[in-house]
Structure formats: structure tokens, C-alpha cells
Amino acid sequence: MSVMSGADHLHIVTSDDISSSRIRLGKALIWGSAALLAAVGLAQTAQVMGWRDFGFQTWRPTLYAYCLWATALCWAQVIIRGEQGKRTLFVLPAALFVVSLTVFPLLFGLVIAFSSWNLSSPDGRQFNGMANLVQMWNDPFYWNAMGNMIWYVLAILVEYTIAFGLALLLNAQIRARKFFRVAFLLPLMLSPVAVSWMVGKSMLEARFGPLARLARWLGWDNPSFFGSPEMAKFTIMVMDAWTFIPFMMIMLLAGLQAIPKELTEASRVDGAKGWRSFWEVTFPLMLPVSITAILIRIIFKLKLADIVINVTSGGPGGATDTVTSFIFREYRDRSNVGYGTMLAMVYLVLIVIFMTVLMKVAARYARPRT
Amino acid sequence: MTETAIFKDGDADRHFRAKWFANRALIYGVLILWAVICLFPIYWTITTSFKMAPNVMKGNMIPWVDYDPAWLGWRSLGLSPDTIGAESTVRDEFMKRFLNSTVTALVSSTLAVILGSLAAYGLSRFSYKFGWMKNDDISFFFLSQLILPPVVLALPFLVLYKEMALLDTRIGLILLYTLTVLPIVIWIMRDQFAGIPTELEEAAMVDGLGVWGAFFTIILPIALPGMVAAFILSLVLTWNEYFFAALLTSTHANTLPVMVASQTGSQGISWWSMAALSTAAILPLIVIGVVLERFIIKGMAAGAVK
């Protein structure tokens, strides 16, 4: 049997002679391991339901059976389909890994979301229908956290401006470029937890922190960076911006370096200088890179939690809460998995809608102007 | 920004010279200001680890000039010169956390790079059909994992891990960390492989190598810098990860960030030991950042420019 892979980018002619006994072996491998997985899973379910005691302590045996099945599935690809199977083997492990670690927990999460489940109480899971949704609807702190996320995301525009400015500076003819590049990159490498303690709690300490001293020297009598809700939110934004500006800066710098020199030179010959050259040549050329950088930054921003959990734990009065940090505390305080999962699921749905709309809009603007 | 440089010829008038110097001064002023903003917190962290209580309270900044460095912070971790030889439970504790962080970060980054590179290579070379999903759909499926916020997975995983006795184990963390960095690796590597001409493998296959043989002998060495970039980026993200570690570990598999976050003593915070701990947590990555800066920038730039 000879297969010509037509649509592939790599053109190869393969010839495989796969005997029917080999195919049977492969199928046996898949179905055998699947049967084993089903048997172990059923036995464990039976024990949990209290039908019969098999002496299982944990769900680990099912996990092992699953791993065995996944391995058998990958191996059988080669046995059954030969050369084609070897190609499938490139993507299959990653796909299986991701599916088993996201799709399954997400489905399981859906079940949890509609139940009341206190992990420390012996009652176990209790289905409670829409109660979590109703509670969420009436939870002012959740919607407050959601509102905060809008402010946090809007702050990205300022971060973007600063990052673009720095990228332009690094792209200019300067000395010690490598030093500046490394120095500007370093904040991204630091652990957010260490940053929140050493910057958020030590440097911003109202009495002895160097930044509080600087603020006093600049004429702010009683510097308090987390006193008022607005100030606290602003401080969190600044700290988060500090760690993530290098990220946008480097993407924008890569974009700037990819602009052909002829284009900027041609515009200079045409008499475009300074601001005009930037707005009419550089900025439109940078639009696709900018949109990519901003989209990725938004994705990271929506996960913001570490700094908030460690510095303010949401205070004062929930002014700095992000959805993630709110759910984290909600779980820590009440250890109710069900309600927290419901909040997270709703957040996921909102994020997916928001990002889809944003990507559609962005795709429209990213198209090069003709 | 760069247009000033072409006017270096001698007949430029003095007015223009002055403007040029002002421009330069402004550029370097901003650059130095931002470098200070970036580096000062690191400087503060490292110097504070050598301070004593009065130095912290007085806000002394420069060692040997306005305070005498002491080993107080490092002694509290059992890492100062006079305690390094002696038995120390604090140091054992610290080393355990450090080892946990190192193992989880290294293993999960390695796993992610292996799985991600293979998937990215396959997607860039062959056409697949998994059910209704074609190549673009599979790519989108992998990359869309980036949007998934950690909270959504955290609580279901908490319950699942509890049932499977994976709570508070390194393996549990490694699996989750691999999952979180996998989309980034695939994103970077897809770009890398797309830049390698397919003629290379075709030539290798004419010479009798299989798909996997061609991948390992021809493609892998070429794509290695990209893989290093992806590995380092994953390392940065996994080393610093706090959220999952805080929820899913308690005593055995704690990582350094969790240890840093839980350092509130009964008499307030002892800043010197906090600073020493923070220094230990950020120093490995600072070294990596300074030495391998080239790769990090390459990795982050990969997806930006098309």
C-alpha cells in the first residue's frame, strides 16, 4: 500500500505493508487497555457508591489505568497505521495531556459548580441546583471584583504607552544597549511574591520605606499607598505594570527591529520628521505587533492575583480585589469548593466572550491599511 | 529617534549641535531613570538582607557608608558564614523548599518543551484530522489554553488531587505547571519550525531516514536555540508560580514562593530574613536573566513578528 500525503507541507511517499494480524494486535491493545480502565473505574465507582468493597484507598488505580490506556493508544497508532501513525504520534501525546488535564477537570468543575461542597465537612457533595448562581447574583463583592478587573485591564493602555516609549529608546542609537536591555528585562524575571513583599510591603512601608521617604521629600506629608481605595488600586496597578512592562517592551522592540530600514529612510527623504514620522510610518507598521502584545497582556492581566493576595488581600474594602484573588479568599475563608467553582466558571464564560469579541475587533484593525 | 545621527557633518551650525546634545541628554536621562526604577528594588532586597533592625527602621541604604553590613538575615536561614557548617533546621527547611522549586520548575519545563515541540513540529509539517478538528483547529485548541485562568482549574484540581492522593506532591504540581506553560511553548516552537525549510527533511528522507529520524538528526539541532528560549521562559513562569502552589501544597511539596508568602512571625515581619529569603528566591532567575538574556528576548519576540 502506498500513500501519497497530498495536503501535507512535507511531501513524502510512504509504503507500508501492514498485515491484518498487526492491525488486530493494535486494536486489541487499545480495547484491552480501555476495558481495563473501564473495569477499574467501575470497581472504584462501585466502592464509592457502597455496593461492594474492593479495598481501594484512593482513585490512584484509575489514574494508572488511564495512563496505561493513553500509552497503549499512542503505541497502537504506529502498529495499526504505520507511517501515518508515526506522524500522529507527534501531536497525540500533547493533545491527550491537555484534554485529560483541562477538559475532564472542566466537566468535573461543572458538576461541582452546581453543588454545595465543604471539603472539611464529612457530608460531602450536595447538589444544590441554582443556589450558587443566586448567591453569586447577590454577591456585591464578586461584581466589585469584576468591576476592578475593568480598571486593571484599562491600565494596560498606559503600560503600552510606556513600553512603546522604552522600545523606541532601546531601538535608537545608544551606547550600552545591552546593559539597558538586561536591566529593563529583569523585573519580569522576579517572583511576584518576592516583589509584593519587598516592594509592596517593605519599600512602600509608610514609616521607613524608601518610596515613602521619597514621597515625603517630594512634599506628600503622610504617604499612605494603600490607605484610600483609589490609591490602593493605583499602587497595585503600578506594581503589576512594573513587572510586565518589559514583556510588552520586548515584543514591541522585536517589531521595531523588523521594520525595514528603507521604509523609515524613505519617509525621511519625503520630509517626515519626529512625531509625523512616528505617527504616519512607524505606528501603522507596528499596529499588528501592538495588537498581539496587548492581547497577550490582557490574557495575563486577567489572571492577576499573586500581588493582590500578598500585598492587600483585596483591601481596603475590596478595592483591589481581582476575581482570582477574591475566589482564592472565598475558598480560604469558607472552604466551599462549590461556590468558588461557580464563580470561576462564570468568570471563564465572561472571559471567553470578551476575548472573542476583542479578537474579532482586533482582526479588523490589524489588517494593513491599503 | 534616529534621525539626529545622520547630521554629524562639520558644517552643522551651533544651534543644531545644542539641540542634538539636549536630545541625547534627554534619551540617556530617561534610560537611566528607568534603569534605576528597574534595578533599585533588587538592590533594596539584596542590601536589606544584610541589615539589622535599626538600619531598616532608619532607612539606611548604602552598605559600609551609612550602616555596617551584618549577616543577620542570612543567619536566620542558616546560610551565614558562621552557621553554614552547623546543623540547622531552618536551613534544611529552606533547602527542601528550594529543591522543590527547582525540581518542579525544571521537570515541568522539560516536559512542556518535549510535548510542545513535538506537537508544534507535527502541526507545522503534517495535516491531521482528529474527528472534525483539522490542523488549524488543533492549533487553536492548544493556544486557547492560554486564556484559561488558573482559578477555573484550581478548585476542581483540588478535589481531584485529594481523591487521587496527589495533593501536596511534586508530581501534582509538575502536571499543572506543564499544562500552564504548554501553550506558550507551542506558540514559540510553531514559529521556529515554520522558519525551517521542509527541503531539509525531504533530503534526509531520500537518504533513508524516517520521519522521527529526520526530526531528531536534522531538525532538532536547528531548532535548539528556540527550544532553549521556550525552556527558559517556562522556567521563569514555573519558578515564580504561586497560586497553584499555595492552594495545592501544604507541607511536603511547598515551593519557595509559598515559603516567602508565609513568613509573618508573631512579632511582625523581620525584614532582614524576609529579604534574605526573597533574595534567594529571585537570585537564580536574575543570574539566568543576565546570562541568557538573548534567548529570553528571542523567545518572547518569536510570536510577535510575523
Interface residues (C-beta under 8 A of the other chain):
Chain A: S5 A7 D8 H9 L10 H11 I12 Q57 T58 W59 R60 T62 L63 E83 K86 R87 T88 L89 F90 V91 P93 A94 A95 F97 V98 L101 T102 P105 L106 F108 G109 I112 W117 L119 G165 L166 L168 L169 N171 A172 Q173 I174 K178 F179 F180 R181 V182 A183 F184 L185 L186 P187 L188 M189 L190 S191 P192 V193 A194 V195 W197 M198 V199 K201 S202 M203 R207 F208 G209 P210 R213 W242 P246 F247 I250 M251 L252 L253 A254 G255 A258 T264 R268 K273 G274 S277 P288 V289 T292 A293 I296 I299 L302 K303 A305 D306 I309 N310 V323 T324 I327 F328 Y331 V337 G340 T341 L343 A344 M345 Y347 L348 I351 V352 M355
Chain B: M1 T2 E3 A5 I27 Y28 V30 L31 W34 A35 I37 C38 L39 F40 P41 I42 W44 T45 T48 V56 M57 K58 G59 M61 L115 G116 L118 A119 Y121 G122 L123 S124 R125 F126 S127 Y128 F130 I138 F141 F142 Q145 L146 I147 L148 P149 P150 V151 V152 L153 A154 L155 P156 F157 L158 V159 L160 K162 E163 M164 A165 L175 L176 T178 L179 L182 I186 T198 E201 E202 M205 G210 V211 W212 F215 V236 W239 N240 Y242 F243 A246 L247 L256 P257 V258 V260 A261 Q263 I269 W271 M274 A275 S278 A281 I282 L285 I286 I288 G289 V290 E293 I296 I297 M300 A301 G303 A304 V305 K306
